[in-house]
C-alpha cells in the first residue's frame, strides 16, 4: 500500500475528494483529523478493510468499530 497525503484544508478540490472516495471503495484505509486526534476510515462493508483498521490500531477484535451512515437506507444496508 502506497501512502498518499492530500490536504483539503487549504483548498477544496473535488478531484482529490473523488480519488479518496475511490480509495475507500477499493478497500484502502484513510486517515483524517478529528476534534481530538485522528480517525481511520474504510468501507465498513469490506471485511478486509475493517480487519486492516484493527491491525493498524492494534485494536482487539471484541472492541467494535463505529460506522457512520447518512440515512435510514444506509442503516438498513449495514
C-alpha positions in Angstrom: 0.0 0.0 0.0 1.4 3.4 -1.0 0.9 6.3 1.3 -0.7 9.5 -0.1 -1.1 12.9 1.5 -4.0 15.0 0.4 -4.5 18.4 2.2 -8.1 19.7 1.6 -7.8 22.3 4.4 -6.3 25.0 2.2 -8.3 24.4 -1.0 -11.4 22.5 -2.0 -10.6 20.0 -4.7 -13.3 17.8 -6.0 -10.9 15.6 -8.0 -8.9 14.8 -4.8 -12.1 14.0 -2.9 -13.2 11.6 -5.7 -9.7 10.0 -5.5 -10.0 9.4 -1.8 -13.6 8.1 -2.3 -12.3 5.6 -4.9 -9.5 4.5 -2.5 -12.2 3.7 0.2 -14.2 1.8 -2.4 -11.1 -0.1 -3.3 -10.6 -1.2 0.4 -7.9 1.2 1.3 -7.6 3.0 4.7 -7.9 6.7 5.0 -6.6 8.8 8.0 -8.3 12.1 8.8 -8.2 14.6 11.6 -11.0 14.8 14.2 -11.8 17.1 17.1 -9.5 15.1 19.3 -6.7 13.2 17.4 -7.3 11.3 14.2 -9.7 8.8 12.7 -9.1 5.8 10.5 -11.7 5.3 7.9 -12.6 2.5 5.5 -15.5 0.9 3.8 -17.5 -0.7 6.6 -18.9 -3.2 4.2 -15.5 -4.5 3.3 -14.3 -7.2 5.7 -10.6 -6.9 4.7 -10.6 -3.1 5.1 -12.2 -3.4 8.6 -9.6 -6.0 9.6 -6.9 -3.6 8.4 -8.3 -0.9 10.8 -8.0 -3.3 13.7 -4.4 -4.2 12.6 -3.4 -0.5 12.1 -4.7 0.5 15.5 -3.6 -2.6 17.4 -7.2 -3.0 18.4 -8.6 -6.2 19.9 -11.3 -7.9 18.0 -14.0 -7.5 20.6 -13.8 -3.7 20.6 -16.2 -2.7 17.8 -15.8 0.0 15.2 -18.1 3.0 14.7 -19.9 3.1 11.4 -21.1 6.4 10.1 -24.2 6.5 8.0 -26.0 9.2 6.0 -29.7 8.0 6.1 -32.1 5.2 7.1 -31.5 3.3 3.8 -27.8 3.0 4.6 -28.7 1.9 8.2 -30.7 -1.0 6.6 -27.8 -1.9 4.4 -25.4 -2.1 7.4 
